[in-house]
Amino acid sequence: IDQIYGGQVFSDYRSYSSYNMPLLTGNVQNISAGFDFKKTLIALFANFGVSFDRTENYFLDSISIQKNFTTLVALPINNLSNSLSFSGNLSKYFYSLKTTLALNAMFTRSRTQQLQNGVLFDVHNNTTALSFNITPTILDWLDMKFSGQYLGRKSMLDMTGSSRQMSAQWNGTSSIIVYPNRNLSIDLDASYLKSVQGDQILSSAALLDAYVQYNFPNPKW
């Protein structure tokens, strides 16, 4: 309704918006390819993939934000964006160690267009995501889990005087799970989080959690 009706529409209890835009038209193309590898006897699994997306919209959004009023106008400017992504996953179970190791990786390079102060320019973004999981089985009554994730972004504008923006996030977790009996489990977790933008640390935290779970047996009746 907000795209059909050009007047003011309440978006929540204290602010309203106005949309001056026709029915959006455009076209999207996508091509992707992948390869899966499975070696069941040695418990080795892997897959790799690549994809390319191209999107062309025949309008570019222009947003004006005030205290409690937002106006969105669709400008008749072709808006082209594309992205190229690579992904890979590897999982291996080591029988001698009773341990599963999983690795995941993804890289995406994208290009979009923005309009600022009447100037149309390209924005290039590089996104890298890495993660791992290790789940050893120590004893019948003891399990352990280790995992880590990394997410990094780099952004650059095709404008004179613009600088490259960088941000990164880390997340590491380790868990110990104890099973005193078949119906009771105790989970102890330790996590570390860190967020960085440029040369500044935005936030960092260490968390300790404990969980106790008891499964009641089914009544005999």
PLY file of the C-alpha trace (Angstrom):
ply
format ascii 1.0
element vertex 221
property float x
property float y
property float z
element edge 220
property int vertex1
property int vertex2
end_header
0.00 0.00 0.00
2.86 2.41 0.66
4.07 2.09 -2.94
0.61 2.67 -4.42
-0.53 5.46 -2.10
1.76 8.49 -2.40
0.59 10.21 0.76
1.76 9.92 4.34
1.50 6.52 6.04
2.11 5.83 9.71
4.96 3.33 10.06
4.73 3.13 13.87
3.06 4.98 16.70
5.12 8.17 16.39
6.53 8.42 12.85
5.16 8.35 9.33
6.55 7.96 5.83
5.78 9.03 2.29
6.62 6.96 -0.78
6.69 8.64 -4.18
7.61 5.79 -6.43
6.11 3.85 -9.35
5.88 0.09 -9.57
9.51 -1.01 -9.64
10.79 -2.90 -12.66
14.12 -4.53 -13.37
15.81 -7.78 -14.23
17.93 -10.32 -12.37
20.38 -12.90 -13.69
22.06 -15.65 -11.68
24.49 -18.39 -12.58
26.04 -20.85 -10.15
28.06 -24.05 -10.15
29.08 -26.46 -7.43
31.03 -29.64 -6.75
30.35 -32.19 -4.00
32.87 -34.77 -2.82
31.99 -37.69 -0.51
34.26 -40.45 0.74
32.05 -42.34 3.16
34.61 -45.00 4.14
37.02 -42.40 5.53
34.21 -40.02 6.61
35.39 -37.15 4.40
32.88 -34.71 2.92
33.54 -31.52 0.99
31.72 -29.14 -1.33
32.72 -26.06 -3.27
30.61 -23.53 -5.10
30.73 -20.31 -7.07
27.85 -18.02 -8.02
27.40 -14.74 -9.88
24.40 -12.43 -9.48
23.53 -9.38 -11.56
20.60 -7.12 -10.72
19.45 -4.09 -12.70
16.70 -1.83 -11.40
15.34 1.01 -13.50
14.92 3.27 -10.48
17.24 4.42 -7.71
15.83 5.19 -4.26
16.41 8.62 -2.73
15.66 8.82 1.01
15.14 12.00 3.02
15.03 11.55 6.82
13.74 14.17 9.26
12.78 14.00 12.94
9.66 11.90 12.56
9.09 11.89 8.82
10.77 9.88 6.06
10.33 10.49 2.35
11.38 7.98 -0.28
11.44 9.01 -3.95
12.29 6.70 -6.85
14.56 8.50 -9.32
14.55 7.33 -12.98
18.20 6.19 -12.87
19.37 2.72 -13.80
20.74 1.02 -10.69
23.11 -1.84 -11.44
24.65 -4.20 -8.88
26.49 -7.51 -9.12
28.22 -9.94 -6.81
30.60 -12.88 -7.15
30.75 -15.45 -4.37
32.98 -18.42 -3.58
32.19 -20.92 -0.83
33.69 -24.12 0.49
32.96 -26.59 3.27
35.05 -29.50 4.56
34.12 -32.08 7.18
36.24 -35.00 8.41
35.75 -37.53 11.20
38.94 -38.93 12.73
38.19 -42.42 14.02
41.31 -42.74 16.15
40.58 -39.46 17.96
36.78 -39.78 17.90
36.74 -36.19 16.69
34.88 -34.33 13.96
36.52 -31.34 12.28
34.47 -28.97 10.11
35.81 -25.97 8.17
33.77 -23.38 6.29
34.89 -20.45 4.15
33.09 -17.85 2.03
34.25 -14.83 0.05
31.97 -12.35 -1.71
32.87 -9.38 -3.85
30.00 -7.07 -4.73
29.43 -3.75 -6.45
26.44 -1.49 -5.92
25.56 2.10 -6.78
24.73 4.99 -4.47
23.61 8.55 -5.02
24.87 11.25 -2.65
24.45 14.99 -3.17
23.48 14.40 -6.78
26.61 12.32 -7.54
26.22 8.69 -8.64
29.15 6.44 -7.73
30.02 2.77 -7.22
30.54 1.06 -3.88
32.76 -2.03 -3.75
32.41 -4.47 -0.86
34.53 -7.49 0.02
33.18 -9.90 2.64
35.15 -12.81 4.08
33.66 -15.38 6.47
35.62 -18.21 8.09
34.54 -20.72 10.72
35.61 -24.02 12.26
34.08 -26.59 14.60
35.86 -29.34 16.55
33.78 -31.86 18.48
35.88 -34.52 20.22
34.23 -37.33 22.15
36.43 -37.88 25.21
34.39 -40.39 27.20
30.87 -41.75 27.15
29.90 -39.25 29.83
31.98 -36.29 28.56
31.79 -34.26 25.36
33.69 -31.14 24.29
33.04 -28.58 21.54
35.23 -25.82 20.14
34.13 -23.35 17.50
35.28 -20.05 16.06
33.95 -17.56 13.52
35.50 -14.62 11.71
33.63 -12.07 9.61
35.52 -9.30 7.84
34.26 -6.53 5.55
36.07 -4.00 3.39
34.26 -1.18 1.60
35.61 1.34 -0.88
33.86 4.19 -2.72
34.68 5.35 -6.23
34.87 8.96 -5.05
37.74 11.39 -4.81
39.03 11.65 -1.26
37.15 8.60 0.01
38.95 6.13 2.27
38.60 2.39 2.60
36.39 1.25 5.47
37.22 -1.97 7.31
35.41 -3.90 10.02
35.84 -7.35 11.56
34.16 -9.59 14.11
35.53 -12.59 16.03
33.56 -15.13 18.03
35.12 -18.09 19.83
33.25 -20.64 21.96
34.33 -23.69 23.93
31.96 -26.07 25.69
32.21 -28.97 28.12
29.18 -31.25 28.44
28.97 -33.76 31.28
26.37 -36.57 31.47
26.16 -37.80 35.08
23.39 -40.20 34.01
21.27 -40.88 30.96
18.64 -38.25 31.85
20.89 -35.42 33.11
23.36 -33.20 31.24
25.45 -30.24 32.45
26.81 -27.79 29.87
29.57 -25.25 30.66
30.28 -22.66 27.93
32.91 -19.95 27.55
32.66 -17.39 24.74
34.77 -14.47 23.58
33.41 -11.76 21.29
35.31 -8.93 19.64
34.28 -6.28 17.11
36.74 -3.96 15.36
36.24 -1.10 12.90
39.37 0.32 11.35
41.92 0.58 14.16
39.32 0.92 16.91
37.89 -1.84 19.08
34.14 -1.25 19.18
33.39 -3.93 21.74
34.82 -7.04 23.35
33.36 -9.38 25.91
33.97 -12.70 27.62
30.90 -14.71 28.60
30.51 -17.72 30.88
27.30 -19.75 30.77
26.07 -22.90 32.46
23.08 -25.05 31.54
21.50 -28.00 33.29
19.01 -30.21 31.46
17.02 -33.09 32.86
14.87 -35.31 30.67
12.01 -36.89 32.59
11.46 -40.53 31.58
8.14 -41.43 30.02
5.56 -42.66 32.52
4.96 -46.38 32.27
1.26 -45.82 31.81
0 1
1 2
2 3
3 4
4 5
5 6
6 7
7 8
8 9
9 10
10 11
11 12
12 13
13 14
14 15
15 16
16 17
17 18
18 19
19 20
20 21
21 22
22 23
23 24
24 25
25 26
26 27
27 28
28 29
29 30
30 31
31 32
32 33
33 34
34 35
35 36
36 37
37 38
38 39
39 40
40 41
41 42
42 43
43 44
44 45
45 46
46 47
47 48
48 49
49 50
50 51
51 52
52 53
53 54
54 55
55 56
56 57
57 58
58 59
59 60
60 61
61 62
62 63
63 64
64 65
65 66
66 67
67 68
68 69
69 70
70 71
71 72
72 73
73 74
74 75
75 76
76 77
77 78
78 79
79 80
80 81
81 82
82 83
83 84
84 85
85 86
86 87
87 88
88 89
89 90
90 91
91 92
92 93
93 94
94 95
95 96
96 97
97 98
98 99
99 100
100 101
101 102
102 103
103 104
104 105
105 106
106 107
107 108
108 109
109 110
110 111
111 112
112 113
113 114
114 115
115 116
116 117
117 118
118 119
119 120
120 121
121 122
122 123
123 124
124 125
125 126
126 127
127 128
128 129
129 130
130 131
131 132
132 133
133 134
134 135
135 136
136 137
137 138
138 139
139 140
140 141
141 142
142 143
143 144
144 145
145 146
146 147
147 148
148 149
149 150
150 151
151 152
152 153
153 154
154 155
155 156
156 157
157 158
158 159
159 160
160 161
161 162
162 163
163 164
164 165
165 166
166 167
167 168
168 169
169 170
170 171
171 172
172 173
173 174
174 175
175 176
176 177
177 178
178 179
179 180
180 181
181 182
182 183
183 184
184 185
185 186
186 187
187 188
188 189
189 190
190 191
191 192
192 193
193 194
194 195
195 196
196 197
197 198
198 199
199 200
200 201
201 202
202 203
203 204
204 205
205 206
206 207
207 208
208 209
209 210
210 211
211 212
212 213
213 214
214 215
215 216
216 217
217 218
218 219
219 220
